[in-house]
Amino acid sequence: MRLLNAETCALVEHEFSGEDIPKYAILSHTWGQEEVSFQQIRDPIARKMAGFKKIRSCCEQALQDGLKFAWVDTCCIDKSSSAELSEAINSMWNWYKNAETCYAYLSDTAPDEYFLRRLEISNFFLSRWFKRGWTLQELIAPDDVNFFDSDWKLIGTKKQLVGPINRITGIDEAVLLEGRPVLRTVSVARKMSWAASRECTRKEDEAYCLIGIFQLSMPPLYGEGSHAFRRLQQLISNYSIDQSIFAFS
């Protein structure tokens, strides 16, 4: 696992694994323009890219929370390595679960200082973040999720907003609050329903983003298209007597 030094926003040269992994904050976001990749993060010019502002803000928040390290998917995974990408996709649930805290950055949500008091379905719930496939597990896996608006002002925590989040996503409040222990008791069909209206840029990611939800391991094969979902269906059927997965295509 690669991590950023929160003080310098630079990648730590040492790769961490197992008990060697220090406490870290993790970012959940939707990709935008000029995201900083693993290959670019070491180049000084990366600090002038639009995507670097998000990395810097994540690191600054981590420092405020007493954490020395942060993880951001855009620059902490070498996506040119198929082996590293496969490991990352299959480790993603655990990386989010094991983080000290998760920052859900809603880049398209304007500041709304009265939101928590009114608890209305405001622009918070219109955010693209609630419509993407990968953010499903990023919402469920971490114990602590803090939502930030476009100015990196705190909107609220997952626990504070559990009721409204349940209404907009359909995810059971118990799952949002307890994670894996309760998730194990939820039917395959219900889990799939949470992802049904979410979108992914790549067709294959519609399956890959659910690997952690179903506690499975599956090597990604980009280029396989919709066959990825059929592989996921078969894998689920191998480990579950619940055949409701085949109701989804």
Number of C-alpha atoms within 10 A of each C-alpha: 17 21 27 23 19 26 15 13 21 19 20 15 10 9 11 13 10 7 6 9 14 15 14 26 28 27 25 24 21 18 12 9 8 12 19 25 19 19 15 15 20 15 11 9 10 18 17 11 15 14 18 20 15 20 24 17 16 27 29 19 16 26 18 10 13 13 20 20 26 32 28 22 21 19 23 21 21 17 17 10 10 14 12 14 16 18 17 19 21 22 16 20 21 14 20 26 22 18 21 20 22 29 24 26 26 24 19 16 21 16 17 14 11 10 15 12 7 9 11 12 13 12 13 22 18 14 18 17 24 22 19 19 23 24 20 21 21 25 25 23 28 26 19 18 25 20 19 21 20 14 14 20 14 17 23 15 16 22 15 13 16 17 15 16 21 15 13 12 17 14 21 19 18 13 19 22 17 14 19 19 10 14 20 13 9 13 14 22 15 15 18 17 14 15 23 14 12 18 16 14 9 13 17 19 22 23 24 25 23 23 23 21 21 18 14 13 16 17 15 19 14 13 11 11 15 15 14 22 20 16 13 21 19 15 16 20 16 11 10 13 9 13 15 15 20 14 10 12 9
